[in-house]
Amino acid sequence: MDTRETPPAPRTILVTGASGLIGSALVRRLRAEGHRVRPLVRRPPREAAEIAWDPAKGWLDPRELEGADAVVHLAGENIAGGRWTAERKRVLDESRRRGTGLLAATLAQLEHPPAVLVSASAVGYYGDTGEEVVDERASSGAGFLPEVCRHWEAAAAPARDAGLRVVHPRIGVVLAADGGALAKMLTPFKLGLGGRLGSGRQWMSWISLDDVVSVLHAGVFDERLSGPVNAVAPTPVRNDEFTAVLGRVLGRPTVAPVPAFALRALVGELADELLLASLRVEPRALEQAGFAWEHATLEGALRAVLHRAA
Ligand SMILES: NC(=O)c1ccc[n+]([C@@H]2O[C@H](COP(=O)([O-])OP(=O)(O)OC[C@H]3O[C@@H](n4cnc5c(N)ncnc54)[C@H](OP(=O)(O)O)[C@@H]3O)[C@@H](O)[C@H]2O)c1
């Protein structure tokens, strides 16, 4: 399955969260292939292709969705955008539950619904899995992120019940130079202040931006994909290895470990669930579908993302 080689026939594809890190890369790729992309926007539309919606208020005009072949749903408040206060946790959860619920219920009532809804989720579904290798058959873990991911996936039920093929890419840490986790790490690492987080023994399940876009693309066009699909590279690494490889690619030392207590003091609960939790996720569904990763190893991915030659 490598849809990069033979682009499929042009389709009308709706995208929520199209202004985000992953959404903007996906929209670029789909438009380059000649598809008609219609972003769902929370601000007033600026061009004819855009469709207004208000997920917080539960507002979306079903007539605007008629004629779509597929929907990719990426919208949600940024998980790593700030300390998890009780209010922020409510917003993180509600933005996903409400947005997904509204979209799924609206799609379900269409006269001609699209064939597929690709609705994002995250590897956070599994919780802290320590040394265990987990694939899509594993159950959800304990904690805030697993709970959010369960709500998020369950909210798509009306679309599934209406007969749409629903795909949930459980996305790992997306590696991109200009956004997400890697962009946050670059400044300290470039200053030589990079180091492992906590013990550094925790597993990180990562994926390059290009590859996550290809997974979403496959979700739209490959009819064999349905249900949860782990969107990660086949080679998870421990945090200390990630640290060493990033230092090597940048040509900087990585001798400044950040102890767990300091991380907790800095960002609170987010430290345990996002930075210190161990996630060794296997992309079983993608492997079974013959998915071809462009960046299957961390060093290759970081060199490509950061434009650094070997
Ligand atoms: N990046 C990662 O490493 C990663 C890992 C796992 C899972 N994911 C998930 O994949 C999805 C896309 O990720 P991303 O990195 O592209 O995220 P992002 O850059 O934060 O973009 C998410 C988009 O969602 C919309 N949005 C923001 N706040 C919202 C709110 N309160 N309610 C509804 N919509 C809101 C915005 O688009 P508009 O302003 O255009 O509406 C925003 O551009 C997210 O749901 C994210 O949780 C990402």
The ligand as an SDF file (V2000), in Angstrom:
LIG
                    3D

 48 52  0  0  0  0  0  0  0  0999 V2000
    1.1010   16.3740   16.6990 N   0  0  0  0  0  0  0  0  0  0  0  0
    1.1910   15.2430   17.4130 C   0  0  0  0  0  0  0  0  0  0  0  0
    2.3000   14.8190   17.8400 O   0  0  0  0  0  0  0  0  0  0  0  0
   -0.0500   14.4420   17.7040 C   0  0  0  0  0  0  0  0  0  0  0  0
    0.0900   13.2140   18.3680 C   0  0  0  0  0  0  0  0  0  0  0  0
   -1.0430   12.4810   18.6590 C   0  0  0  0  0  0  0  0  0  0  0  0
   -2.2980   12.9290   18.2980 C   0  0  0  0  0  0  0  0  0  0  0  0
   -2.4040   14.1280   17.6510 N   0  0  0  0  0  0  0  0  0  0  0  0
   -3.7690   14.6170   17.3390 C   0  0  0  0  0  0  0  0  0  0  0  0
   -3.9410   14.8460   15.9470 O   0  0  0  0  0  0  0  0  0  0  0  0
   -4.7720   16.0000   15.7540 C   0  0  0  0  0  0  0  0  0  0  0  0
   -4.0200   16.9960   14.8820 C   0  0  0  0  0  0  0  0  0  0  0  0
   -2.7640   17.2730   15.5070 O   0  0  0  0  0  0  0  0  0  0  0  0
   -1.9310   18.5980   15.2200 P   0  0  0  0  0  0  0  0  0  0  0  0
   -0.5780   18.3790   15.7830 O   0  0  0  0  0  0  0  0  0  0  0  0
   -2.0920   19.0030   13.7960 O   0  0  0  0  0  0  0  0  0  0  0  0
   -2.7090   19.6270   16.1700 O   0  0  0  0  0  0  0  0  0  0  0  0
   -2.6790   21.2290   16.1680 P   0  0  0  0  0  0  0  0  0  0  0  0
   -1.5320   21.7480   15.3840 O   0  0  0  0  0  0  0  0  0  0  0  0
   -2.8430   21.6410   17.5950 O   0  0  0  0  0  0  0  0  0  0  0  0
   -4.0020   21.5820   15.3460 O   0  0  0  0  0  0  0  0  0  0  0  0
   -5.2680   21.2020   15.7750 C   0  0  0  0  0  0  0  0  0  0  0  0
   -6.3100   22.0720   15.0870 C   0  0  0  0  0  0  0  0  0  0  0  0
   -7.5490   21.8620   15.7820 O   0  0  0  0  0  0  0  0  0  0  0  0
   -8.2950   23.0740   15.8000 C   0  0  0  0  0  0  0  0  0  0  0  0
   -8.5610   23.4290   17.2050 N   0  0  0  0  0  0  0  0  0  0  0  0
   -7.7370   24.0210   18.1040 C   0  0  0  0  0  0  0  0  0  0  0  0
   -8.3530   24.1960   19.2830 N   0  0  0  0  0  0  0  0  0  0  0  0
   -9.6020   23.7090   19.1230 C   0  0  0  0  0  0  0  0  0  0  0  0
  -10.7300   23.6070   19.9650 C   0  0  0  0  0  0  0  0  0  0  0  0
  -10.7240   24.0710   21.2290 N   0  0  0  0  0  0  0  0  0  0  0  0
  -11.8600   23.0410   19.4690 N   0  0  0  0  0  0  0  0  0  0  0  0
  -11.9090   22.5730   18.1950 C   0  0  0  0  0  0  0  0  0  0  0  0
  -10.8790   22.6590   17.3450 N   0  0  0  0  0  0  0  0  0  0  0  0
   -9.7410   23.2070   17.8090 C   0  0  0  0  0  0  0  0  0  0  0  0
   -7.4530   24.1470   15.1060 C   0  0  0  0  0  0  0  0  0  0  0  0
   -7.8790   24.2240   13.7580 O   0  0  0  0  0  0  0  0  0  0  0  0
   -8.9190   25.3670   13.2480 P   0  0  0  0  0  0  0  0  0  0  0  0
   -8.5480   26.6320   13.9650 O   0  0  0  0  0  0  0  0  0  0  0  0
   -8.6660   25.3980   11.7810 O   0  0  0  0  0  0  0  0  0  0  0  0
  -10.2860   24.8690   13.6280 O   0  0  0  0  0  0  0  0  0  0  0  0
   -6.0450   23.5760   15.1500 C   0  0  0  0  0  0  0  0  0  0  0  0
   -5.2640   24.0320   14.0880 O   0  0  0  0  0  0  0  0  0  0  0  0
   -5.0890   16.5810   17.1360 C   0  0  0  0  0  0  0  0  0  0  0  0
   -6.3680   16.2100   17.5250 O   0  0  0  0  0  0  0  0  0  0  0  0
   -4.0230   15.9520   18.0140 C   0  0  0  0  0  0  0  0  0  0  0  0
   -4.4390   15.7560   19.3670 O   0  0  0  0  0  0  0  0  0  0  0  0
   -1.3190   14.8930   17.3440 C   0  0  0  0  0  0  0  0  0  0  0  0
  1  2  1  0
  2  3  2  0
  2  4  1  0
  4  5  1  0
  4 48  2  0
  5  6  2  0
  6  7  1  0
  7  8  2  0
  8  9  1  0
  8 48  1  0
  9 10  1  0
  9 46  1  0
 10 11  1  0
 11 12  1  0
 11 44  1  0
 12 13  1  0
 13 14  1  0
 14 15  2  0
 14 16  1  0
 14 17  1  0
 17 18  1  0
 18 19  2  0
 18 20  1  0
 18 21  1  0
 21 22  1  0
 22 23  1  0
 23 24  1  0
 23 42  1  0
 24 25  1  0
 25 26  1  0
 25 36  1  0
 26 27  1  0
 26 35  1  0
 27 28  2  0
 28 29  1  0
 29 30  1  0
 29 35  2  0
 30 31  1  0
 30 32  2  0
 32 33  1  0
 33 34  2  0
 34 35  1  0
 36 37  1  0
 36 42  1  0
 37 38  1  0
 38 39  2  0
 38 40  1  0
 38 41  1  0
 42 43  1  0
 44 45  1  0
 44 46  1  0
 46 47  1  0
M  CHG  2   8   1  16  -1
M  END
$$$$
